[in-house]
Amino acid sequence: MSSQRIGEAVKVRFFMPSPALAPYITTYYLTEVDIAPDDRIEDWLHPEWANLRFARNDTWEAGIGTEPLRPMPHFTATGPTSLAARFRTGPTRIWGIGLLPLGWARLVGQAAINLADRTCDGAATPTYAHFAPLLDTLFAGPPDSAAEARRIDSFLLGLLAQRPPTGDEVRIKAAHGALVDLDSGTVCEFAEQIGLSARSLERLSLRAFGFSPKLLLRRQRFLRSLAQFMLDPTLSWIKTLDCQYVDQAHFVRDFKRFMTMSPSAYAALEHPVLGAAAQARAAAAGAAVQVLHRP
C-alpha cells in the first residue's frame, strides 16, 4: 500500500474529558483504520503513561520493547511504559483512554511499578476489571464518535464518584508538575522542587509513576525531543534536541534505550498512526505526546 493511501486510510481524533476528570485523564482518542481486510499497517508507540484501549478487532497485535507481536484482547490495559511498543492492525476502530499519574492512583490504585512496561487483558486482570463493563456499551449501535466519547466520559465520571481521592494526590500532582518543568534536570532538583527527600521521591515515583525519578527525567527529556520530530519529520535530529542534552551522542543513547532502535532507523519507517496522532493531539490537547501533558 502506498504512503498516500495509508495516510488516507488512518484517522486519529482526540476528545477532552469533562472538567471533573481533567486531573486524571489526558484525552480520549479514537483511531480508525479503513483498509482492506487482508491489509495491515504497522507503527511504534513511544513510551507513555498508562492507557486503556477498547476495540472490536481480531487483527490487532502488539509487543512492548523487543517482545514479539501477539494478538491483543478487545480490552487491552497497558501500564506506564519506558519502551516503544510495536503494533500491527487490519481495519479497525480502537478507542483509547490516557491515564495521568493522578488518574492511575485514583482509578487503578495499584503500585505502578508492578504493571509498568506490561500489557494485559484488562477484563481478565483484577487490577483493571472494573473498567471492563465499558466494552459492553461503548460500541453499541452504529459508529458515532461523539456519542461514544460521551459514553466513556459518563462511565468514568461514575467510576470517579465510587473511588475516593488518595492521600497522595497533592504530592503526585506536585511531582508531576515538577517532572514536566524544565527546571528539574536532576533528581536533586526534582526532589527539592517539591520538598521531598530523594528517598521519599523514589518511593512516590515507583508507586504513582512506575519508574525511578532518574528514569522519569530521562524519559521526559527524550520525549520532548521526539515530539519535535513527530510534529515536523523534516527536521534533522540535531534540531530537535532538548536543551538538557549535552550532545547528539547523548540523545542517540537515549533513543536506543527507549525506542529499541537508532534514530535513523526510526526516521526511515512509515508512521501512519503516530504521525497523524501527534498533529491531532497537539491541536486538541496542546502537547504532541501524552507524557508532556501538564497535570
C-alpha positions in Angstrom: 0.0 0.0 0.0 1.4 3.4 -0.9 2.2 6.1 1.7 -0.5 8.3 0.4 -3.1 5.5 0.6 -2.0 4.7 4.1 -2.3 8.3 5.1 -5.8 8.5 3.7 -6.8 5.3 5.5 -5.9 6.3 9.0 -7.8 8.9 11.1 -7.0 9.8 14.7 -9.3 12.0 16.7 -8.9 13.3 20.3 -11.7 14.2 22.8 -11.2 16.0 26.1 -12.7 14.7 29.3 -15.2 16.6 31.5 -13.6 19.1 33.8 -14.1 16.8 36.8 -12.0 14.2 35.0 -9.3 16.5 33.7 -6.9 16.0 36.6 -7.0 12.2 36.0 -7.3 11.7 32.2 -5.2 13.2 29.4 -7.6 12.5 26.5 -9.9 10.0 24.9 -8.7 9.1 21.4 -10.2 7.2 18.5 -8.1 5.5 15.9 -9.9 4.4 12.7 -8.1 2.4 10.1 -10.0 1.9 6.8 -8.1 -0.7 4.8 -8.9 -3.9 3.0 -9.5 -6.9 5.3 -6.2 -8.6 4.4 -4.1 -5.4 4.5 -2.1 -4.4 7.6 -0.4 -1.2 8.9 2.4 -1.1 11.4 3.7 1.6 13.7 5.6 2.2 17.0 4.2 3.8 20.1 6.6 5.9 22.1 6.9 5.5 25.9 3.8 6.9 27.6 1.6 6.9 30.7 -0.9 4.1 31.3 -3.5 3.6 28.6 -6.7 1.6 28.3 -7.7 0.6 24.8 -11.0 -0.9 23.6 -11.5 -2.4 20.2 -13.8 -4.6 18.1 -10.9 -6.1 16.2 -9.4 -9.5 16.0 -6.4 -8.4 13.8 -4.7 -6.1 16.4 -1.2 -7.3 17.5 1.3 -5.6 19.7 4.5 -6.1 21.7 6.5 -3.9 24.1 10.2 -3.4 23.5 11.7 -6.4 21.9 8.6 -8.7 22.6 7.2 -10.5 19.5 3.9 -9.3 18.2 1.0 -11.2 19.8 -2.8 -10.8 19.5 -4.4 -8.1 21.7 -7.6 -8.7 23.6 -10.7 -6.4 23.0 -9.8 -4.6 26.2 -6.1 -4.1 26.4 -4.6 -2.4 29.5 -1.1 -1.1 29.5 0.8 0.3 32.5 3.2 3.2 32.1 5.9 2.4 29.7 9.6 3.1 29.3 9.9 1.3 25.9 8.4 1.7 22.5 5.6 -0.7 21.6 5.3 -2.1 18.1 1.8 -2.7 16.8 0.1 -4.0 13.7 -3.5 -4.0 12.7 -6.0 -4.5 9.9 -9.2 -2.4 9.6 -10.3 -1.3 13.0 -11.8 1.2 15.4 -9.9 1.5 18.6 -10.8 3.8 21.5 -8.1 4.8 24.0 -8.1 6.4 27.4 -4.9 8.0 28.6 -4.4 7.9 32.4 -2.4 10.6 34.1 -0.4 9.5 37.2 -3.1 11.0 39.4 -5.7 9.0 37.4 -3.6 5.9 37.9 -3.5 6.4 41.6 -7.3 7.1 42.0 -8.8 4.9 39.3 -6.4 2.0 39.3 -5.0 2.2 42.8 -2.1 -0.3 42.5 1.7 0.4 42.6 2.5 1.4 39.1 5.9 -0.2 39.1 4.2 -3.6 39.3 2.4 -3.1 36.0 5.0 -0.9 34.2 6.0 -2.0 30.7 3.3 -4.6 30.7 0.2 -5.2 28.6 -2.6 -7.5 29.6 -6.2 -8.5 29.0 -7.9 -5.9 31.1 -11.1 -7.9 31.5 -9.2 -10.9 32.9 -6.9 -8.9 35.2 -8.4 -7.9 38.6 -6.5 -4.6 38.7 -8.3 -3.4 35.6 -11.5 -5.4 35.7 -13.7 -2.5 36.9 -13.1 -0.8 33.6 -14.3 -3.9 31.6 -18.1 -3.1 31.6 -17.3 -0.1 29.3 -16.5 -2.5 26.5 -20.1 -3.8 26.6 -21.7 -0.4 25.9 -19.0 1.6 24.1 -19.7 0.2 20.6 -23.5 -0.1 21.0 -25.3 1.0 17.8 -23.8 2.3 14.6 -20.4 4.1 14.8 -20.8 7.6 16.3 -17.6 9.0 17.7 -19.2 11.9 19.7 -21.8 9.5 21.3 -19.0 7.0 22.1 -16.9 9.7 23.7 -19.8 10.7 25.9 -20.3 7.1 27.0 -16.6 6.9 28.0 -16.9 10.2 29.9 -20.2 9.1 31.7 -18.7 5.8 32.7 -15.5 7.4 34.1 -17.5 10.0 36.0 -19.4 7.2 37.6 -16.3 5.4 38.5 -14.7 8.5 39.9 -17.6 9.0 42.2 -17.1 5.5 43.6 -13.4 5.9 44.3 -12.4 8.5 46.9 -9.2 10.6 46.5 -6.0 9.0 47.7 -3.9 10.6 50.4 -1.1 11.2 47.9 -3.0 13.4 45.4 -1.2 16.6 46.4 2.2 15.1 46.3 1.6 13.3 43.0 0.3 16.4 41.3 3.3 18.4 42.6 5.7 15.7 41.4 4.1 15.6 38.0 4.3 19.3 37.7 8.0 19.3 38.5 8.6 16.4 36.1 7.3 18.4 33.1 9.1 21.6 34.3 12.4 22.2 32.5 13.8 23.4 35.8 14.0 19.8 37.0 17.1 18.4 35.3 18.4 16.2 38.1 16.9 14.1 40.8 18.2 16.5 43.4 16.4 19.4 41.7 13.3 17.3 41.2 13.2 16.4 44.9 14.0 20.0 46.1 11.3 21.5 43.9 8.5 19.5 45.7 10.1 19.4 49.1 10.8 15.7 49.4 13.8 13.8 50.3 15.4 11.7 47.5 14.2 8.5 49.3 10.6 9.7 49.6 10.6 10.8 46.0 11.9 7.4 44.9 9.0 5.7 46.7 6.4 8.1 45.3 7.8 7.7 41.8 7.7 3.9 41.8 4.2 3.8 43.3 2.5 6.5 41.2 4.6 6.9 38.1 6.0 3.4 37.6 9.7 4.3 37.3 12.6 5.8 39.3 12.9 9.6 39.3 16.1 9.3 37.3 14.4 7.3 34.5 11.4 9.6 34.5 13.5 12.7 34.0 15.5 10.9 31.2 12.2 9.8 29.5 10.8 13.4 29.7 14.0 14.8 28.1 13.9 12.2 25.3 10.2 12.7 24.6 10.5 16.4 24.4 13.0 15.9 21.6 11.0 13.1 19.8 7.8 15.3 19.9 9.6 17.9 17.8 10.4 15.4 15.2 6.9 13.9 15.2 5.4 17.4 14.6 7.9 18.1 11.8 9.6 15.0 10.4 11.6 17.2 8.0 13.8 18.4 10.9 17.2 16.9 11.4 17.7 15.2 14.8 20.2 17.9 15.9 17.5 20.5 15.6 15.1 18.6 17.8 17.4 18.1 20.7 16.1 19.2 24.1 18.2 21.8 25.9 19.2 19.2 28.6 21.1 17.1 26.1 24.9 17.7 26.2 25.4 16.4 22.7 23.8 14.3 19.9 25.6 11.1 21.1 23.8 11.5 24.5 20.5 11.7 22.6 21.3 8.7 20.5 21.9 6.6 23.6 18.6 7.6 25.0 16.8 6.9 21.7 18.1 3.4 21.6 17.2 2.8 25.2 13.6 4.0 24.8 12.8 3.1 21.2 14.9 0.0 20.8 16.3 1.3 17.5 18.5 4.1 16.2 17.1 7.5 15.3 18.0 6.8 11.6 16.1 3.5 11.7 13.1 5.2 13.2 13.1 8.0 10.7 13.2 5.6 7.8 9.9 3.9 8.9 6.4 4.9 8.0 4.4 6.3 10.9 0.8 6.2 9.7 -0.8 6.3 13.1 1.7 8.2 15.3 2.3 10.9 12.6 -1.4 11.6 12.4 -1.8 11.4 16.2 0.9 13.9 17.0 -0.7 16.6 14.9 -4.2 15.9 16.2 -3.2 15.6 19.8 -1.2 18.8 19.7 -4.3 20.6 18.3 -6.7 19.2 20.8 -4.7 18.9 24.0 -1.7 21.2 23.4 1.0 18.5 23.5 2.1 16.1 20.8 2.8 13.2 23.2 1.0 12.1 26.3 3.8 12.5 28.9 4.2 16.2 28.0 0.6 16.8 29.2 0.6 19.1 32.2 -1.2 18.0 35.4 
